[in-house]
Amino acid sequence: MSDNVPVIDEGLTGEGLTGARHILVLPDRDAAEEVAGALPERFGTAQEPQLVRDALAGEDDAEDAQWLVVIEDPTGELDPTALDALADEYDGWLEAE
């Protein structure tokens, strides 16, 4: 069984709600931790986001790693534009679907 999961989970309920997984790409761990800490206050998120180190292909040095902040949004209520703006404040971006 693969450990890979889809970036977007569609149709989580029969009521037409679409859930999503938002991925913010940040330049380093400090920025990722600051963004993760800002999420509850700015967006009212209750679930703690997942931080993931994303080493660039062929690079072994920790300095060459980006960090991902993975945010589960089962009801699809988070505004992608606002998430992208938050990531941009830390020289990052919201990964496109």
C-alpha positions in Angstrom: 0.0 0.0 0.0 1.3 3.4 -0.9 1.9 6.1 1.7 1.0 8.8 -0.8 -2.3 10.6 -0.3 -4.2 12.8 -2.7 -3.7 16.6 -2.2 -7.5 17.2 -2.6 -10.2 15.0 -1.1 -13.4 15.7 -3.0 -17.0 14.8 -1.9 -16.4 14.1 1.8 -20.1 14.1 2.5 -23.2 13.3 0.5 -24.4 16.8 1.0 -22.2 18.3 -1.7 -19.5 19.6 0.6 -16.0 19.4 -0.8 -13.1 19.0 1.6 -9.6 20.0 0.8 -6.1 19.7 1.9 -4.2 22.9 1.5 -0.4 22.8 1.2 1.7 25.9 2.0 5.3 25.8 0.8 7.7 27.7 3.0 11.5 28.4 2.6 12.5 27.0 6.0 11.4 25.4 9.2 11.1 28.6 11.2 8.8 30.1 8.7 6.7 27.0 8.6 6.4 26.9 12.4 5.4 30.6 12.5 2.7 30.1 9.8 1.4 27.0 11.6 1.2 29.1 14.8 -0.7 31.9 13.1 -3.4 29.7 11.5 -5.7 29.3 14.6 -5.8 33.1 15.2 -6.2 34.2 11.6 -8.4 31.4 10.3 -10.0 29.8 13.4 -8.5 26.4 12.6 -8.8 23.9 15.4 -6.8 21.1 14.0 -3.1 21.4 14.2 -1.5 21.5 10.8 1.2 19.0 9.8 4.8 20.2 9.1 6.7 18.2 6.5 10.3 18.7 5.4 10.5 18.6 1.6 14.1 18.1 0.5 14.8 19.2 -3.0 15.6 16.4 -5.5 19.3 15.4 -5.2 20.0 17.5 -2.2 21.2 16.0 1.1 21.8 19.3 2.9 19.1 20.4 5.3 19.7 24.0 4.0 18.3 22.9 0.7 14.9 21.9 2.1 11.6 23.5 1.8 9.0 23.0 4.5 5.3 22.2 3.9 2.4 23.2 6.1 -0.4 20.8 5.4 -3.8 22.0 6.5 -6.9 19.8 6.5 -10.1 21.6 5.5 -12.8 19.0 5.6 -15.6 21.6 5.0 -13.8 23.6 2.4 -14.2 26.8 4.4 -10.7 28.2 4.2 -10.0 30.9 1.7 -7.2 29.8 -0.6 -6.4 33.5 -1.5 -6.0 34.3 2.2 -3.8 31.3 2.8 -1.6 32.2 -0.2 -1.3 35.8 1.2 -0.2 34.4 4.6 2.4 32.1 3.0 3.6 35.1 0.9 4.3 37.1 4.1 7.0 34.4 4.8 8.3 34.1 1.2 6.2 31.1 0.5 3.1 30.1 -1.5 0.0 28.0 -1.6 0.6 24.9 -3.7 -1.8 25.0 -6.7 -4.3 22.2 -7.0 
